[in-house]
Amino acid sequence: MEEIEAESFIVVNEFGTQTKREQLSAIAAAQTAGQWFPSGTRKQDSSIHIQQHGSFSVVSGEGLTLIGGSQKKAPVVFSEVWGNTAGTWQVFHLHYTSIRNEALLFQSAT
């Protein structure tokens, strides 16, 4: 994450906004406390959309976090902004939100 996140990276979620340093520090603290995702955890995207805009791309979709082949966390919707600067792709922005009530989400989209 250190390498793929731009120095100006921010993450926005239901808990607020974090800079790259705040996010990486929080992850390190969670790992030390044994509260981070266990080995074998993976993310599975159920949908993904990529929009190319010159040297930037917007990636958005829906996904799940799987532990041992079963869903552990509520599904999320996400968007990321990636940029290619000097031939290297980095992520500049991540926003994700848990889908707590899929029926409500569907109703609000119609």
N, C-alpha and C positions, 0 to 999 in steps of 0.2 A: 504494500500500500504506500509505503514511503516513496517509492519510485514512480508509481503510476498516478498519484495524486499531485496536482500542481501545488506550488507553494501557496497560492491564493484559494485553494480548494475550501469549499464549505459544504456541510451536510445539514439538511433541514428535515426534521421529522416532527412527530406529535409532541416531543419533549423540548423542542426549541431548535436553535441553530448552534453548530459547533464549527470551529476552524479546524484545519488539518491537525494542528498540534493538540488541540483539545480532544479531538476524536481519537488520535493515536494514543494519547495519554490515558483516556478512559478505557480503551481496549486493553492496554498493558495492565492497568489496575484490575480490570475484570479477570484477566488471565491469571494474575498473581493470586487473586482471591478465589480462584476455581469457579468463577461464575461466567466464564466465556463458553462459547459453543464447544462441545467435545470433539475430539478427532473423529473424522468420518462425516461430519456435518456438511451438507451441500445445499446449494441454492438451485431450484428448478424453476425456470421461466415457463409460464403457461402461455404467454403471448409476449411478443417483442416487436417493436417498430423502430426503424432507423431512418432518420431524415438527414441527408447530407446537405450542408450549407458551406460550400467552399472548404476552408480548412477546419471547419467545426462540424460536429454531428450531434444530433439530439437522439438519445436512445430512450425509449419508454416502453412500459409493459406492465405485466402482472407476474408475480412469482410466489413461490413457497420456500420455506426453510425446512429441510428434511433431515431428521436425525434417525439413523438406523432404518431408513426406508419409510418412515412414517412422518406425517406432518406434525411439527412441533409448535410452530408459531402461526398466528393468523396470516392469511394471505396478504400480500402487500401490492400496492400499485407504486410505480417508481418512474422517475425521469432522471437522466444524467446528461450533462453537457460535456462533450469531449472535444479537445482541440489538438491539432497537429502543428506543433511549433518546432522548427528546425529538424523536421523529419521524425519527431517522436510524439506519439499519442499520449496525452494525459487527460485525466478527468478533472474538470474545474468545479462541477456542481453536481450534487446528488440530493434528490428529494424523494422521500418515501413515506407512505402512509399505510397503516394497517387497515385492512378491510374488515371491520368488526361485524357489519351486518350487510351481507351481499345483497339481500332483497332491497334494503334502503338505497344502496349504491345503484342498483339497476333502476329503481323507480326514479331517482334523481337524474339519471341519464336520459330518460324518455320524456 
